[in-house]
């Protein structure tokens, strides 16, 4: 169903690597994201789920064009069908694409919260912002507090409010809910859902698979800098047989309610990736070609997967 | 309650510091070859027999133990008597008061100028980090901060007073003019070169610190977020940069009182400017012990006041520190 609509954001064969200078080896490259495929449609919440260190947060910076200067990118990102050039990224930042960052360190320590949430919009946004603060359960005095006076959950709600204040069509939410109470997290996610219903799109970057399955329309599973599977959220509710990649199934089985079975081995870190499929060393279904060549992206039962199995 | 406690603590700190300075400088002067009796005799202008000299020494208590001499001096000091200058034959307190007024104009101008210029240049360097303007200004800063104040003073004198003849060579007023007839304009003209010398040698420090702090701020998460919200670089400097780099700049600016005073000694000597700085070098060279000790104590108080001001301003600029005072 989603495939027929025009995509808002389309990422193809995207990679990010960092140039480093080593005293012995000279210039080296550290590949952090590679062969990433991801499509975001208007009106949906797409969750990107992966463990920490898998490069999820860099994805948000890459879309905004705000990677560190020594980062080199490959592949392409299309926004509304047109290439997202640095100039376009600059124009869209904060207006059409909004970021919800992770922690209180993203707030200016010397600026009062209210003024900070209003941002460049100034006092024109104050009324709207107060409504959003109230809905997120932030007490009225919050606007006069400095960031160091906020709890972790309050800081995150303030950060969420900054995106809700914009007219953005795409919201990149990087771990927006940890530190909030369940109620607050649900309210924040409800507000994201409302935005999606208005035709905007939310890219929810998280390590919390339960949350992703509960609230997102689709879930992209991120492993060692690449997406191994993009599935409907309902596939995760239906169990391992509805899933397409061995890692997604292992993730499902590792959830407490599904048997709590750990996956053997550990995720390879950037700079230490195996050739071929990054999951091959841990995969029960691996064959010889898994170790030499990365499987292409295939569409299987309405989802996308990078795996030779069943091909 | 916390405020009162802090005020008491600061008072105790200041008093104990002054006490320590007085003890150490008194001990150093006593251990030095400086002979105040000889200086006093020279000042009399008449020949003195060895017997008379012995009488003077006995009257002054030169032979008494160090501690006894120190405490009698300290006792007088606490009663507000700083003694009489051997060189000028006038009360030390009076001389310090007069000279300090001249120095205040000079140091005030130089201090404000160095602070403003240093902060602005630091901002420019931070914004253009590792680009042309930054590289050029950084070299200027390094050169100026490694230039001795007296040498720079001589250079300025040579160019602006001797060759170009734009500005007077020295003193705080035209030679031979009556005190009542000296205009403000003349005073300002005499102030320009010493003030320029003093500020040129001290702004580099604040500029380089401001540059580094601005670079740290521009690499912070909150500036990253501001960029993600579409704020431009100069908006970021105005909205987030200035306030966050003001704290170290203010701290430095107020704790630079010691360098300012040290620099003024050299600058005032070069320009024969009748301030506290030239008084201290005269007192030192002429073994005028009471004046020397008096100025030493006064300058310690001056530096202390600067640090105290920096301490108090912290709370105003950084709400986190202000809060710490109230609750922590």
Interface residues (C-beta under 8 A of the other chain):
Chain A: X64 X66 X93 X94 X95 X98 X99 X101 X103 X105 X106 X107 X108 X109 X110 X111 X119 X120 X146 X148 X149 X159 X162 X166
Chain B: X220 X221 X222 X224 X225 X226 X227 X228 X229 X230 X231 X235 X239 X240 X243 X244 X317 X318 X319 X320 X323
